Amino acid sequence: MKKRRNKRNQHIVLVVGIILLSFFNKSIRDIPKYYKSLVYVSSFNLIYYYICKRHLVWEFIPTGINWIIIRVAHVIIVTPLLVVIFLSKMPVTFFKKCIHLLRSVFIATVVEYFAHKKQLILYAHGWNIYWSGLLYGKMFVYSYLFTKKPLTTLFLSLCSTIFLIFKFKVPLKRKHISGYFELFTDLYYHTFIEDIFSRKRRKIL
């Protein structure tokens, strides 16, 4: 029980930390300016959960917190705030933009690395921290590009999504008997994820 409470608190600290950071560096004021990019990023986050519903390559471990709450927090709070923090501090020159991008990707990847080590997030089906780093790079670049060329960004997003679907062999069959028992299937699926994670942790120990 104590371990579950600690994991829950760590999830809360992560979310609250992002919120406080956006307040302290005043990037939260730019949400109205970049709201289209934020909606774009959150939409593709939702698309990931829909397409990979039974083939998640990463998932936050909902220890002590309902998995729906964890997903909603990251889709509508954490990810959009990461993007607005990135966009609000975008430099003018190309060289400085590249440095800003590399620094942002590095920080986001390091934070996720420690979250993975703290057993707050689980990887599966060949996903690892390097793919997460590439995904952060894509997210930041596309969110910026979306402010300039939205149609081009959507096309590039479609291409990269198709690539990742084939790369990680995501099944696209929609009709499945589990669809008739959605709630029970989701409950089993996320319980199963936690069980796999617990077994991995016992092996490490």
PLY file of the C-alpha trace (Angstrom):
ply
format ascii 1.0
element vertex 205
property float x
property float y
property float z
element edge 204
property int vertex1
property int vertex2
end_header
0.00 0.00 0.00
2.84 2.38 0.88
4.58 1.72 -2.46
1.35 2.36 -4.37
0.91 5.63 -2.49
4.49 6.65 -3.33
3.94 5.95 -7.03
0.71 7.93 -6.99
2.48 10.86 -5.34
5.25 10.74 -7.95
2.68 10.97 -10.74
1.10 13.96 -9.00
4.49 15.64 -8.50
5.27 15.23 -12.21
1.99 16.85 -13.31
2.10 19.64 -10.72
5.77 20.28 -11.54
4.97 20.91 -15.21
2.10 23.22 -14.25
4.30 25.23 -11.86
7.09 25.47 -14.44
4.68 26.91 -17.01
3.58 29.51 -14.43
7.07 30.47 -13.29
8.47 30.99 -16.79
5.20 32.71 -17.81
4.73 30.45 -20.83
1.19 29.64 -19.72
0.22 33.14 -20.89
0.93 32.04 -24.47
-1.68 29.28 -24.52
-4.14 31.46 -26.51
-1.37 32.23 -29.00
-0.44 28.59 -29.61
-3.72 26.86 -28.88
-3.91 25.38 -32.40
-0.59 23.63 -31.95
-1.68 22.40 -28.52
-4.90 20.96 -29.94
-2.89 19.34 -32.74
-0.46 17.65 -30.32
-3.22 16.48 -27.96
-5.22 15.13 -30.90
-2.35 12.93 -32.05
-1.86 11.79 -28.48
-5.48 10.64 -28.48
-5.00 9.01 -31.88
-2.13 7.00 -30.40
-4.34 5.67 -27.62
-7.06 4.81 -30.11
-4.92 3.08 -32.75
-2.70 1.30 -30.23
-5.51 0.49 -27.85
-4.48 -3.17 -27.56
-0.85 -2.65 -28.59
0.45 0.20 -26.44
4.17 0.72 -26.89
4.33 2.90 -23.80
1.91 3.42 -20.96
1.96 5.23 -17.65
1.59 2.78 -14.78
-1.61 3.79 -12.96
-0.44 2.69 -9.51
-2.88 4.16 -7.02
-4.58 6.31 -9.67
-7.22 5.39 -12.22
-5.57 4.87 -15.65
-8.13 7.17 -17.30
-7.12 10.03 -15.00
-3.43 9.45 -15.82
-4.10 9.54 -19.56
-6.32 12.63 -19.37
-3.74 14.46 -17.27
-1.01 13.83 -19.84
-3.19 14.48 -22.90
-4.73 17.77 -21.79
-2.18 19.09 -19.27
1.36 17.68 -19.40
1.91 17.37 -23.16
0.28 20.71 -24.12
2.23 22.53 -21.40
5.50 20.96 -22.58
4.74 22.25 -26.06
3.75 25.76 -24.95
6.89 25.99 -22.80
8.92 25.06 -25.89
7.13 27.41 -28.28
6.99 30.40 -25.95
10.78 30.44 -25.59
11.56 29.94 -29.29
14.58 32.09 -30.31
14.78 34.08 -33.53
17.88 32.78 -35.29
18.04 29.32 -36.87
21.13 28.26 -34.88
19.56 29.24 -31.57
16.36 27.45 -32.57
18.35 24.25 -33.10
20.04 24.62 -29.71
16.66 25.28 -28.08
15.22 22.18 -29.74
18.11 19.93 -28.70
17.99 21.25 -25.14
14.23 20.72 -24.89
14.43 17.18 -26.30
17.30 16.34 -23.95
15.48 17.59 -20.85
12.20 15.85 -21.75
14.02 12.59 -22.52
16.01 12.67 -19.28
12.85 13.28 -17.25
11.16 10.33 -18.94
14.26 8.19 -18.41
14.03 8.73 -14.66
10.26 8.23 -14.76
10.94 4.87 -16.41
13.54 4.01 -13.79
11.06 5.02 -11.07
8.60 2.57 -12.66
6.07 5.24 -13.59
6.06 4.29 -17.28
6.30 0.95 -19.06
7.71 0.25 -22.53
6.61 -2.65 -24.73
6.83 -4.11 -28.25
10.36 -2.82 -28.83
9.86 0.75 -27.65
12.68 2.31 -25.61
13.98 5.65 -24.35
15.67 6.37 -27.69
12.35 6.16 -29.52
10.89 8.46 -26.87
13.66 10.96 -27.57
12.88 10.86 -31.29
9.19 11.29 -30.50
9.89 14.36 -28.37
11.93 15.80 -31.23
9.10 15.17 -33.66
6.55 16.63 -31.27
8.48 19.86 -30.75
9.40 20.30 -34.42
5.90 19.56 -35.69
4.25 21.77 -33.08
6.42 24.67 -34.26
5.92 23.81 -37.93
2.17 23.69 -37.35
2.21 27.42 -36.54
3.70 28.08 -39.98
2.46 25.35 -42.32
-0.40 23.34 -40.77
-1.25 21.30 -43.89
2.37 20.29 -44.42
2.61 19.34 -40.76
-0.50 17.18 -40.96
0.89 15.40 -44.02
4.22 14.76 -42.29
2.37 13.56 -39.19
0.36 11.12 -41.27
3.55 9.76 -42.87
5.34 9.33 -39.54
2.26 7.71 -38.00
2.08 5.17 -40.82
5.81 4.47 -40.41
5.44 3.84 -36.66
2.40 1.61 -37.21
4.44 -0.64 -39.51
7.61 -0.37 -37.44
5.93 -1.56 -34.24
3.50 -3.89 -36.03
0.38 -2.30 -34.62
-2.70 -4.41 -35.48
-5.41 -2.31 -37.13
-8.35 -4.71 -36.92
-11.20 -2.88 -35.28
-13.79 -5.62 -34.98
-12.99 -7.78 -32.05
-15.13 -9.59 -29.52
-13.51 -7.50 -26.78
-15.40 -4.51 -28.18
-18.59 -5.89 -26.68
-17.01 -5.95 -23.24
-15.07 -2.69 -23.42
-15.03 -1.84 -19.73
-14.01 -5.33 -18.60
-11.39 -5.60 -21.35
-9.79 -2.29 -20.35
-9.80 -3.31 -16.70
-8.07 -6.61 -17.55
-5.63 -4.96 -19.95
-4.34 -2.40 -17.46
-4.30 -4.92 -14.63
-2.27 -7.16 -16.93
0.17 -4.31 -17.63
0.71 -3.77 -13.93
1.20 -7.51 -13.45
3.87 -7.63 -16.18
5.58 -4.64 -14.64
5.53 -6.23 -11.17
7.12 -9.41 -12.53
9.86 -7.41 -14.24
10.53 -5.52 -11.02
10.80 -8.76 -9.01
13.33 -10.12 -11.52
15.44 -6.98 -11.16
15.35 -7.22 -7.40
0 1
1 2
2 3
3 4
4 5
5 6
6 7
7 8
8 9
9 10
10 11
11 12
12 13
13 14
14 15
15 16
16 17
17 18
18 19
19 20
20 21
21 22
22 23
23 24
24 25
25 26
26 27
27 28
28 29
29 30
30 31
31 32
32 33
33 34
34 35
35 36
36 37
37 38
38 39
39 40
40 41
41 42
42 43
43 44
44 45
45 46
46 47
47 48
48 49
49 50
50 51
51 52
52 53
53 54
54 55
55 56
56 57
57 58
58 59
59 60
60 61
61 62
62 63
63 64
64 65
65 66
66 67
67 68
68 69
69 70
70 71
71 72
72 73
73 74
74 75
75 76
76 77
77 78
78 79
79 80
80 81
81 82
82 83
83 84
84 85
85 86
86 87
87 88
88 89
89 90
90 91
91 92
92 93
93 94
94 95
95 96
96 97
97 98
98 99
99 100
100 101
101 102
102 103
103 104
104 105
105 106
106 107
107 108
108 109
109 110
110 111
111 112
112 113
113 114
114 115
115 116
116 117
117 118
118 119
119 120
120 121
121 122
122 123
123 124
124 125
125 126
126 127
127 128
128 129
129 130
130 131
131 132
132 133
133 134
134 135
135 136
136 137
137 138
138 139
139 140
140 141
141 142
142 143
143 144
144 145
145 146
146 147
147 148
148 149
149 150
150 151
151 152
152 153
153 154
154 155
155 156
156 157
157 158
158 159
159 160
160 161
161 162
162 163
163 164
164 165
165 166
166 167
167 168
168 169
169 170
170 171
171 172
172 173
173 174
174 175
175 176
176 177
177 178
178 179
179 180
180 181
181 182
182 183
183 184
184 185
185 186
186 187
187 188
188 189
189 190
190 191
191 192
192 193
193 194
194 195
195 196
196 197
197 198
198 199
199 200
200 201
201 202
202 203
203 204
